[in-house]
């Protein structure tokens, strides 16, 4: 992606009405959003695009240039008589972002630019790391990238498994043995820069919305060490009254028992569908090559059927038009996805869900949470997405 051709999806809608006392901040974000998505523009272009007066735009741009967010690029090539307009753009090299992904077998962190492009990486094995040990590993990843940053940091975004409240406290993350861990506050105090922490699937759906192919209301189901979902409805992330929307991984499916889950229950979706569980089951198949292939297809179809059972009431209640899967393509794309959509259509009203799309994300599995973390910081700090 180049500075003149930003590749961004849809805009996240603001979650609150703009009050008069907040108008200047809103207008600053409007200017930045226009430049972020459209690329280089003249001040007159931005005025036409935003509906703000040229005087207001000139004032806002002067302030944004002083703060280091906007730069002048020189004059536009003259297409008509008169003085050529001076082009401006977001200074896409002025700041960098650290994104952290705690959702998988490996703890991942990356240094990203303002367009969500990964510039550098730092990984650590998550095996055996829980509690304070896991927290220390997260801090180490961030410290390593801070030393290699080549521009001031705009902020740190973290996608964590489990339930994360609006203040960035991890209320519960069984796979990391975290309970009521104020991760956002702890990292902000340690590094003294803005930090935002959210559930990993909620972060991943931001990347799909801003950098992927999401076309409207979307639910992203993230399958890794655990299973969770993120929702964007009406252009806004949906978290629920207790920050637990999308926590489908620990919903028990049916009354026929099933495998034990890390949370202590029997038959949770995560126990059927998580990558470690599926990998273990597939590796345990025996017999001839044909018998093993048939057994593996049955395992994947059963996991897909269980996912479809969980998703059917959600699709029916919200009238979703699109579900996106994020995880290993070799596990999810094929018999599992086919069984999921078949189950969904059997369990919902065909006249309303017949055109329901279920697809794999177009974004790289290892990067989707990292890039979503960048969206979270961009939205929080600059009001752009």
C-alpha positions as a Markdown table, in Angstrom:
| # | Residue | x | y | z |
|---|---|---|---|---|
| 1 | Unk | 0.0 | 0.0 | 0.0 |
| 2 | Unk | 1.4 | 3.4 | -0.9 |
| 3 | Unk | 0.7 | 6.8 | 0.6 |
| 4 | Unk | -1.2 | 7.9 | -2.5 |
| 5 | Unk | -3.3 | 4.8 | -2.7 |
| 6 | Unk | -4.6 | 3.8 | 0.8 |
| 7 | Unk | -6.3 | 0.5 | 0.9 |
| 8 | Unk | -8.9 | 0.7 | 3.6 |
| 9 | Unk | -12.4 | -0.7 | 4.0 |
| 10 | Unk | -15.4 | 0.9 | 5.6 |
| 11 | Unk | -15.4 | 3.6 | 8.3 |
| 12 | Unk | -16.4 | 2.8 | 11.9 |
| 13 | Unk | -19.3 | 5.0 | 12.9 |
| 14 | Unk | -18.9 | 7.1 | 16.1 |
| 15 | Unk | -20.7 | 5.7 | 19.1 |
| 16 | Unk | -22.0 | 9.0 | 20.5 |
| 17 | Unk | -23.6 | 12.2 | 19.4 |
| 18 | Unk | -21.2 | 15.1 | 18.8 |
| 19 | Unk | -21.8 | 17.8 | 21.4 |
| 20 | Unk | -20.9 | 21.5 | 20.6 |
| 21 | Unk | -18.0 | 21.4 | 23.1 |
| 22 | Unk | -16.5 | 18.4 | 21.2 |
| 23 | Unk | -17.0 | 19.8 | 17.7 |
| 24 | Unk | -13.4 | 20.8 | 17.1 |
| 25 | Unk | -12.1 | 17.4 | 18.0 |
| 26 | Unk | -14.8 | 15.8 | 15.8 |
| 27 | Unk | -13.8 | 18.1 | 12.9 |
| 28 | Unk | -10.1 | 17.3 | 13.4 |
| 29 | Unk | -11.0 | 13.6 | 13.1 |
| 30 | Unk | -13.1 | 14.3 | 10.0 |
| 31 | Unk | -10.2 | 15.9 | 8.3 |
| 32 | Unk | -7.8 | 13.1 | 9.3 |
| 33 | Unk | -10.3 | 10.4 | 8.2 |
| 34 | Unk | -10.7 | 12.1 | 4.8 |
| 35 | Unk | -7.0 | 12.2 | 4.2 |
| 36 | Unk | -6.4 | 8.7 | 5.7 |
| 37 | Unk | -8.9 | 7.1 | 3.2 |
| 38 | Unk | -8.6 | 9.4 | 0.2 |
| 39 | Unk | -4.8 | 10.1 | 0.2 |
| 40 | Unk | -3.3 | 13.5 | -0.8 |
| 41 | Unk | -5.9 | 16.3 | -1.2 |
| 42 | Unk | -5.8 | 20.0 | -1.4 |
| 43 | Unk | -7.4 | 22.0 | 1.4 |
| 44 | Unk | -10.2 | 22.9 | -1.0 |
| 45 | Unk | -10.7 | 19.1 | -1.7 |
| 46 | Unk | -11.0 | 18.4 | 2.0 |
| 47 | Unk | -13.5 | 21.3 | 2.4 |
| 48 | Unk | -15.7 | 19.9 | -0.3 |
| 49 | Unk | -15.4 | 16.3 | 1.0 |
| 50 | Unk | -16.2 | 17.2 | 4.7 |
| 51 | Unk | -18.6 | 20.1 | 4.2 |
| 52 | Unk | -16.5 | 22.3 | 6.5 |
| 53 | Unk | -15.7 | 25.8 | 5.4 |
| 54 | Unk | -12.3 | 26.6 | 3.9 |
| 55 | Unk | -11.5 | 28.9 | 6.8 |
| 56 | Unk | -12.2 | 26.0 | 9.3 |
| 57 | Unk | -10.1 | 23.6 | 7.2 |
| 58 | Unk | -7.2 | 26.0 | 7.1 |
| 59 | Unk | -7.3 | 26.4 | 10.9 |
| 60 | Unk | -7.6 | 22.7 | 11.5 |
| 61 | Unk | -4.8 | 21.8 | 9.1 |
| 62 | Unk | -2.5 | 24.3 | 10.7 |
| 63 | Unk | -3.1 | 22.7 | 14.1 |
| 64 | Unk | -2.6 | 19.2 | 12.7 |
| 65 | Unk | 0.6 | 20.2 | 11.0 |
| 66 | Unk | 1.9 | 21.7 | 14.2 |
| 67 | Unk | 1.1 | 18.4 | 16.0 |
| 68 | Unk | 3.0 | 16.4 | 13.4 |
| 69 | Unk | 0.0 | 14.6 | 11.9 |
| 70 | Unk | -0.3 | 16.3 | 8.6 |
| 71 | Unk | 2.3 | 17.4 | 6.1 |
| 72 | Unk | 2.4 | 19.4 | 2.8 |
| 73 | Unk | 3.5 | 17.5 | -0.2 |
| 74 | Unk | 4.0 | 20.3 | -2.7 |
| 75 | Unk | 1.9 | 21.6 | -5.5 |
| 76 | Unk | -0.6 | 19.6 | -7.6 |
| 77 | Unk | 0.3 | 19.5 | -11.2 |
| 78 | Unk | -1.8 | 22.3 | -12.8 |
| 79 | Unk | -4.8 | 21.0 | -14.7 |
| 80 | Unk | -6.2 | 24.5 | -15.3 |
| 81 | Unk | -5.1 | 28.1 | -15.3 |
| 82 | Unk | -4.3 | 29.7 | -11.9 |
| 83 | Unk | -2.0 | 28.9 | -9.1 |
| 84 | Unk | -1.7 | 25.1 | -8.4 |
| 85 | Unk | -3.2 | 23.9 | -5.1 |
| 86 | Unk | -0.8 | 22.7 | -2.4 |
| 87 | Unk | -1.5 | 19.0 | -1.5 |
| 88 | Unk | -1.6 | 17.8 | 2.0 |
| 89 | Unk | -1.8 | 14.3 | 3.6 |
| 90 | Unk | -1.4 | 12.5 | 6.8 |
| 91 | Unk | 2.3 | 12.1 | 7.6 |
| 92 | Unk | 2.2 | 8.3 | 7.4 |
| 93 | Unk | 5.8 | 7.9 | 8.5 |
| 94 | Unk | 5.5 | 10.3 | 11.5 |
| 95 | Unk | 4.2 | 7.7 | 14.0 |
| 96 | Unk | 4.2 | 3.9 | 14.5 |
| 97 | Unk | 2.0 | 1.5 | 16.5 |
| 98 | Unk | 2.7 | -1.6 | 18.5 |
| 99 | Unk | 0.1 | -4.3 | 18.1 |
| 100 | Unk | 0.0 | -7.4 | 20.4 |
| 101 | Unk | -1.8 | -10.7 | 19.8 |
| 102 | Unk | -2.2 | -13.0 | 22.8 |
| 103 | Unk | -4.8 | -15.3 | 21.3 |
| 104 | Unk | -2.8 | -18.2 | 19.8 |
| 105 | Unk | -0.2 | -20.8 | 20.5 |
| 106 | Unk | 2.4 | -18.0 | 20.2 |
| 107 | Unk | 2.4 | -14.6 | 21.7 |
| 108 | Unk | 2.9 | -12.1 | 18.9 |
| 109 | Unk | 3.7 | -8.5 | 18.7 |
| 110 | Unk | 4.4 | -6.2 | 15.7 |
| 111 | Unk | 5.5 | -2.7 | 14.9 |
| 112 | Unk | 3.0 | -1.2 | 12.3 |
| 113 | Unk | 2.8 | 2.0 | 10.4 |
| 114 | Unk | -0.3 | 4.1 | 10.2 |
| 115 | Unk | -1.6 | 2.2 | 7.2 |
| 116 | Unk | -1.6 | -1.1 | 9.2 |
| 117 | Unk | 1.5 | -2.5 | 7.4 |
| 118 | Unk | 3.7 | -4.7 | 9.6 |
| 119 | Unk | 7.2 | -3.3 | 9.8 |
| 120 | Unk | 8.8 | -5.6 | 12.4 |
| 121 | Unk | 7.8 | -8.6 | 14.6 |
| 122 | Unk | 8.6 | -10.1 | 17.9 |
| 123 | Unk | 7.2 | -13.5 | 19.0 |
| 124 | Unk | 7.4 | -15.7 | 22.1 |
| 125 | Unk | 6.2 | -19.3 | 22.7 |
| 126 | Unk | 3.0 | -19.3 | 24.8 |
| 127 | Unk | 3.4 | -22.9 | 25.9 |
| 128 | Unk | 3.4 | -23.2 | 29.7 |
| 129 | Unk | 3.1 | -19.4 | 30.2 |
| 130 | Unk | 0.2 | -18.3 | 32.4 |
| 131 | Unk | -0.4 | -15.8 | 35.1 |
| 132 | Unk | 2.6 | -13.5 | 35.9 |
| 133 | Unk | 4.8 | -15.4 | 33.5 |
| 134 | Unk | 2.6 | -14.6 | 30.6 |
| 135 | Unk | 2.4 | -11.0 | 31.6 |
| 136 | Unk | 6.2 | -10.8 | 31.8 |
| 137 | Unk | 6.4 | -12.2 | 28.3 |
| 138 | Unk | 4.0 | -9.6 | 27.0 |
| 139 | Unk | 6.0 | -6.8 | 28.6 |
| 140 | Unk | 9.2 | -8.3 | 27.0 |
| 141 | Unk | 7.7 | -8.3 | 23.5 |
| 142 | Unk | 6.7 | -4.7 | 23.8 |
| 143 | Unk | 10.1 | -3.6 | 25.2 |
| 144 | Unk | 11.9 | -5.3 | 22.3 |
| 145 | Unk | 9.8 | -3.5 | 19.7 |
| 146 | Unk | 10.0 | -0.2 | 21.4 |
| 147 | Unk | 13.8 | -0.4 | 21.1 |
| 148 | Unk | 13.5 | -0.9 | 17.4 |
| 149 | Unk | 10.8 | 1.7 | 16.6 |
| 150 | Unk | 12.0 | 4.3 | 14.1 |
| 151 | Unk | 9.3 | 6.9 | 14.9 |
| 152 | Unk | 7.4 | 8.0 | 18.0 |
| 153 | Unk | 4.7 | 5.6 | 19.1 |
| 154 | Unk | 1.1 | 6.6 | 18.7 |
| 155 | Unk | 0.0 | 3.8 | 21.1 |
| 156 | Unk | -0.1 | 0.1 | 21.9 |
| 157 | Unk | -3.1 | -2.1 | 21.0 |
| 158 | Unk | -3.6 | -5.5 | 22.6 |
| 159 | Unk | -5.9 | -8.3 | 21.6 |
| 160 | Unk | -6.4 | -10.7 | 24.5 |
| 161 | Unk | -8.4 | -13.9 | 24.8 |
| 162 | Unk | -11.3 | -14.0 | 27.2 |
| 163 | Unk | -13.7 | -11.3 | 28.4 |
| 164 | Unk | -12.2 | -7.8 | 28.4 |
| 165 | Unk | -14.2 | -4.9 | 29.8 |
| 166 | Unk | -14.4 | -1.3 | 28.5 |
| 167 | Unk | -11.4 | -0.3 | 30.7 |
| 168 | Unk | -9.2 | -2.9 | 29.3 |
| 169 | Unk | -9.4 | -5.2 | 32.3 |
| 170 | Unk | -9.2 | -8.9 | 31.4 |
| 171 | Unk | -12.1 | -10.2 | 33.5 |
| 172 | Unk | -11.3 | -13.8 | 32.7 |
| 173 | Unk | -9.0 | -15.6 | 30.3 |
| 174 | Unk | -8.9 | -19.3 | 31.3 |
| 175 | Unk | -6.1 | -20.2 | 28.8 |
| 176 | Unk | -3.8 | -17.5 | 30.3 |
| 177 | Unk | -5.0 | -18.1 | 33.9 |
| 178 | Unk | -5.9 | -14.3 | 34.2 |
| 179 | Unk | -8.8 | -13.1 | 36.3 |
| 180 | Unk | -9.6 | -9.4 | 36.7 |
| 181 | Unk | -6.2 | -8.4 | 35.4 |
| 182 | Unk | -6.1 | -4.6 | 34.7 |
| 183 | Unk | -3.8 | -5.1 | 31.7 |
| 184 | Unk | -4.5 | -1.8 | 30.0 |
| 185 | Unk | -3.8 | 0.2 | 33.1 |
| 186 | Unk | -0.7 | -1.8 | 33.9 |
| 187 | Unk | 0.8 | -1.4 | 30.5 |
| 188 | Unk | -0.1 | 2.3 | 30.3 |
| 189 | Unk | 1.6 | 2.9 | 33.6 |
| 190 | Unk | 4.7 | 0.9 | 32.6 |
| 191 | Unk | 5.2 | 2.5 | 29.2 |
| 192 | Unk | 3.6 | 5.9 | 29.7 |
| 193 | Unk | 1.9 | 5.9 | 26.3 |
| 194 | Unk | -1.7 | 5.3 | 25.3 |
| 195 | Unk | -2.7 | 1.6 | 25.5 |
| 196 | Unk | -6.0 | 0.0 | 24.5 |
| 197 | Unk | -6.8 | -3.7 | 25.3 |
| 198 | Unk | -9.8 | -5.6 | 23.9 |
| 199 | Unk | -10.9 | -9.2 | 23.2 |
| 200 | Unk | -8.9 | -10.7 | 20.4 |
| 201 | Unk | -11.9 | -11.5 | 18.2 |
| 202 | Unk | -13.3 | -8.0 | 18.7 |
| 203 | Unk | -10.0 | -6.7 | 17.6 |
| 204 | Unk | -9.8 | -9.0 | 14.6 |
| 205 | Unk | -13.2 | -7.9 | 13.3 |
| 206 | Unk | -11.9 | -4.3 | 13.3 |
| 207 | Unk | -9.1 | -5.4 | 10.9 |
| 208 | Unk | -11.7 | -7.2 | 8.7 |
| 209 | Unk | -13.9 | -4.1 | 8.6 |
| 210 | Unk | -11.1 | -1.6 | 7.9 |
| 211 | Unk | -8.6 | -3.7 | 5.8 |
| 212 | Unk | -10.7 | -6.7 | 4.6 |
| 213 | Unk | -13.8 | -7.3 | 2.5 |
| 214 | Unk | -16.6 | -6.8 | 5.0 |
| 215 | Unk | -19.5 | -5.1 | 3.2 |
| 216 | Unk | -21.9 | -4.5 | 6.0 |
| 217 | Unk | -22.9 | -6.1 | 9.3 |
| 218 | Unk | -20.4 | -8.8 | 9.9 |
| 219 | Unk | -19.6 | -11.5 | 12.5 |
| 220 | Unk | -16.0 | -12.8 | 12.5 |
| 221 | Unk | -15.4 | -16.2 | 14.2 |
| 222 | Unk | -11.8 | -16.5 | 15.3 |
| 223 | Unk | -10.5 | -20.1 | 15.7 |
| 224 | Unk | -7.1 | -20.6 | 17.4 |
| 225 | Unk | -6.1 | -21.8 | 20.8 |
| 226 | Unk | -9.7 | -20.7 | 21.7 |
| 227 | Unk | -12.8 | -19.8 | 19.9 |
| 228 | Unk | -14.5 | -16.4 | 20.0 |
| 229 | Unk | -16.4 | -14.0 | 17.7 |
| 230 | Unk | -16.4 | -10.3 | 17.1 |
| 231 | Unk | -19.4 | -8.3 | 15.8 |
| 232 | Unk | -19.8 | -5.0 | 13.9 |
| 233 | Unk | -23.4 | -3.9 | 13.5 |
| 234 | Unk | -24.5 | -0.7 | 11.8 |
| 235 | Unk | -20.9 | 0.3 | 11.4 |
| 236 | Unk | -20.2 | 0.0 | 15.1 |
| 237 | Unk | -18.4 | -2.7 | 17.2 |
| 238 | Unk | -20.9 | -4.5 | 19.4 |
| 239 | Unk | -19.6 | -5.6 | 22.8 |
| 240 | Unk | -22.8 | -6.3 | 24.8 |
| 241 | Unk | -23.9 | -5.1 | 28.3 |
| 242 | Unk | -21.1 | -7.0 | 30.1 |
| 243 | Unk | -18.4 | -6.9 | 27.4 |
| 244 | Unk | -19.1 | -10.6 | 26.6 |
| 245 | Unk | -20.8 | -10.4 | 23.2 |
| 246 | Unk | -19.3 | -13.0 | 20.9 |
| 247 | Unk | -18.1 | -15.3 | 23.7 |
| 248 | Unk | -19.4 | -18.4 | 21.9 |
| 249 | Unk | -16.4 | -20.5 | 22.7 |
| 250 | Unk | -17.7 | -21.4 | 26.2 |
| 251 | Unk | -21.3 | -22.1 | 25.2 |
| 252 | Unk | -22.2 | -25.8 | 25.7 |
| 253 | Unk | -23.7 | -27.3 | 22.5 |
| 254 | Unk | -26.5 | -29.8 | 23.1 |
| 255 | Unk | -27.0 | -32.3 | 25.9 |
| 256 | Unk | -24.9 | -35.2 | 24.5 |
| 257 | Unk | -21.8 | -34.4 | 26.5 |
| 258 | Unk | -18.6 | -34.0 | 24.6 |
| 259 | Unk | -14.9 | -33.2 | 25.3 |
| 260 | Unk | -13.8 | -31.3 | 28.5 |
| 261 | Unk | -13.1 | -27.6 | 28.2 |
| 262 | Unk | -10.4 | -25.5 | 29.9 |
| 263 | Unk | -13.2 | -23.6 | 31.6 |
| 264 | Unk | -14.3 | -26.7 | 33.5 |
| 265 | Unk | -17.5 | -27.4 | 31.5 |
| 266 | Unk | -18.2 | -30.3 | 29.2 |
| 267 | Unk | -19.0 | -29.9 | 25.5 |
| 268 | Unk | -18.2 | -26.2 | 25.0 |
| 269 | Unk | -17.7 | -25.1 | 21.4 |
| 270 | Unk | -14.1 | -24.4 | 22.0 |
| 271 | Unk | -13.6 | -28.0 | 23.1 |
| 272 | Unk | -14.9 | -29.2 | 19.7 |
| 273 | Unk | -13.4 | -26.5 | 17.5 |
| 274 | Unk | -10.1 | -25.1 | 18.9 |
| 275 | Unk | -7.0 | -25.7 | 16.8 |
| 276 | Unk | -5.3 | -27.9 | 19.4 |
| 277 | Unk | -8.4 | -30.1 | 19.8 |
| 278 | Unk | -8.9 | -30.5 | 16.0 |
| 279 | Unk | -5.2 | -31.1 | 15.4 |
| 280 | Unk | -5.1 | -33.8 | 18.1 |
| 281 | Unk | -8.1 | -35.6 | 16.7 |
| 282 | Unk | -6.9 | -35.5 | 13.1 |
| 283 | Unk | -3.5 | -36.8 | 14.1 |
| 284 | Unk | -5.1 | -39.8 | 16.0 |
| 285 | Unk | -6.9 | -41.2 | 12.9 |
| 286 | Unk | -5.8 | -44.7 | 11.9 |
| 287 | Unk | -6.4 | -47.2 | 9.1 |
| 288 | Unk | -5.7 | -47.0 | 5.4 |
| 289 | Unk | -5.2 | -43.7 | 3.7 |
| 290 | Unk | -8.8 | -43.7 | 2.5 |
| 291 | Unk | -10.1 | -44.6 | 5.9 |
| 292 | Unk | -8.1 | -41.8 | 7.5 |
| 293 | Unk | -9.3 | -39.3 | 5.0 |
| 294 | Unk | -12.9 | -40.3 | 5.6 |
| 295 | Unk | -12.4 | -40.1 | 9.4 |
| 296 | Unk | -10.8 | -36.7 | 9.2 |
| 297 | Unk | -13.7 | -35.4 | 7.1 |
| 298 | Unk | -16.2 | -36.7 | 9.7 |
| 299 | Unk | -14.2 | -34.9 | 12.5 |
| 300 | Unk | -14.2 | -31.6 | 10.6 |
| 301 | Unk | -17.9 | -31.9 | 9.6 |
| 302 | Unk | -18.9 | -32.6 | 13.2 |
| 303 | Unk | -17.0 | -29.5 | 14.3 |
| 304 | Unk | -18.6 | -27.5 | 11.6 |
| 305 | Unk | -22.0 | -28.8 | 12.5 |
| 306 | Unk | -21.5 | -27.7 | 16.2 |
| 307 | Unk | -20.4 | -24.3 | 15.0 |
| 308 | Unk | -23.6 | -24.0 | 12.8 |
| 309 | Unk | -25.7 | -24.9 | 15.8 |
| 310 | Unk | -24.2 | -22.1 | 17.8 |
| 311 | Unk | -24.4 | -19.6 | 15.0 |
| 312 | Unk | -28.0 | -20.3 | 13.9 |
| 313 | Unk | -29.8 | -18.4 | 16.6 |
| 314 | Unk | -27.3 | -15.5 | 16.3 |
| 315 | Unk | -28.0 | -15.3 | 12.5 |
| 316 | Unk | -31.7 | -15.5 | 13.1 |
| 317 | Unk | -31.7 | -12.8 | 15.8 |
| 318 | Unk | -29.5 | -10.3 | 14.1 |
| 319 | Unk | -30.3 | -11.1 | 10.4 |
| 320 | Unk | -26.6 | -11.2 | 9.5 |
| 321 | Unk | -25.7 | -11.4 | 5.9 |
| 322 | Unk | -22.0 | -12.4 | 6.3 |
| 323 | Unk | -19.9 | -14.6 | 8.6 |
| 324 | Unk | -16.2 | -14.6 | 8.3 |
| 325 | Unk | -13.9 | -17.3 | 9.6 |
| 326 | Unk | -10.3 | -16.6 | 10.8 |
| 327 | Unk | -8.0 | -19.4 | 11.5 |
| 328 | Unk | -6.0 | -22.2 | 9.8 |
| 329 | Unk | -7.3 | -22.5 | 6.2 |
| 330 | Unk | -6.5 | -26.2 | 6.1 |
| 331 | Unk | -8.8 | -26.9 | 9.0 |
| 332 | Unk | -11.6 | -24.4 | 8.4 |
| 333 | Unk | -12.0 | -24.1 | 4.7 |
| 334 | Unk | -13.6 | -27.3 | 3.3 |
| 335 | Unk | -15.7 | -29.9 | 5.1 |
| 336 | Unk | -15.9 | -27.8 | 8.2 |
| 337 | Unk | -17.2 | -24.6 | 6.5 |
| 338 | Unk | -19.5 | -26.6 | 4.3 |
| 339 | Unk | -21.1 | -28.3 | 7.3 |
| 340 | Unk | -21.4 | -25.0 | 9.1 |
| 341 | Unk | -23.4 | -23.3 | 6.3 |
| 342 | Unk | -25.5 | -26.4 | 5.7 |
| 343 | Unk | -26.5 | -26.5 | 9.4 |
| 344 | Unk | -27.2 | -22.8 | 9.4 |
| 345 | Unk | -29.6 | -23.0 | 6.5 |
| 346 | Unk | -31.4 | -26.0 | 8.0 |
| 347 | Unk | -31.9 | -24.2 | 11.3 |
| 348 | Unk | -32.9 | -20.7 | 10.1 |
| 349 | Unk | -35.6 | -19.2 | 7.8 |
| 350 | Unk | -34.5 | -19.8 | 4.2 |
| 351 | Unk | -36.3 | -16.7 | 2.9 |
| 352 | Unk | -34.1 | -14.5 | 5.1 |
| 353 | Unk | -30.9 | -16.4 | 5.3 |
| 354 | Unk | -30.7 | -18.1 | 1.9 |
| 355 | Unk | -28.1 | -15.6 | 0.7 |
| 356 | Unk | -26.0 | -15.8 | 3.9 |
| 357 | Unk | -22.3 | -15.8 | 3.0 |
| 358 | Unk | -19.7 | -17.7 | 5.0 |
| 359 | Unk | -16.1 | -17.2 | 3.9 |
| 360 | Unk | -12.6 | -17.2 | 5.1 |
| 361 | Unk | -11.0 | -13.9 | 5.9 |
| 362 | Unk | -8.7 | -12.4 | 3.1 |
| 363 | Unk | -6.3 | -11.2 | 5.8 |
| 364 | Unk | -3.3 | -13.3 | 7.0 |
| 365 | Unk | -4.1 | -15.3 | 10.1 |
| 366 | Unk | -0.9 | -14.3 | 11.9 |
| 367 | Unk | -1.6 | -10.6 | 11.2 |
| 368 | Unk | -5.4 | -10.1 | 11.7 |
| 369 | Unk | -5.3 | -9.3 | 15.4 |
| 370 | Unk | -2.1 | -7.2 | 15.0 |
| 371 | Unk | -3.7 | -5.1 | 12.3 |
| 372 | Unk | -6.9 | -4.9 | 14.3 |
| 373 | Unk | -4.9 | -3.6 | 17.2 |
| 374 | Unk | -3.6 | -0.8 | 14.9 |
| 375 | Unk | -7.2 | 0.1 | 13.9 |
| 376 | Unk | -8.1 | 0.3 | 17.6 |
| 377 | Unk | -5.2 | 2.7 | 18.3 |
| 378 | Unk | -5.9 | 4.8 | 15.2 |
| 379 | Unk | -9.6 | 5.1 | 16.1 |
| 380 | Unk | -8.9 | 5.9 | 19.7 |
| 381 | Unk | -6.1 | 8.4 | 19.1 |
| 382 | Unk | -6.9 | 10.0 | 15.7 |
| 383 | Unk | -10.5 | 9.1 | 15.1 |
| 384 | Unk | -9.7 | 7.3 | 11.9 |
| 385 | Unk | -10.3 | 3.7 | 10.7 |
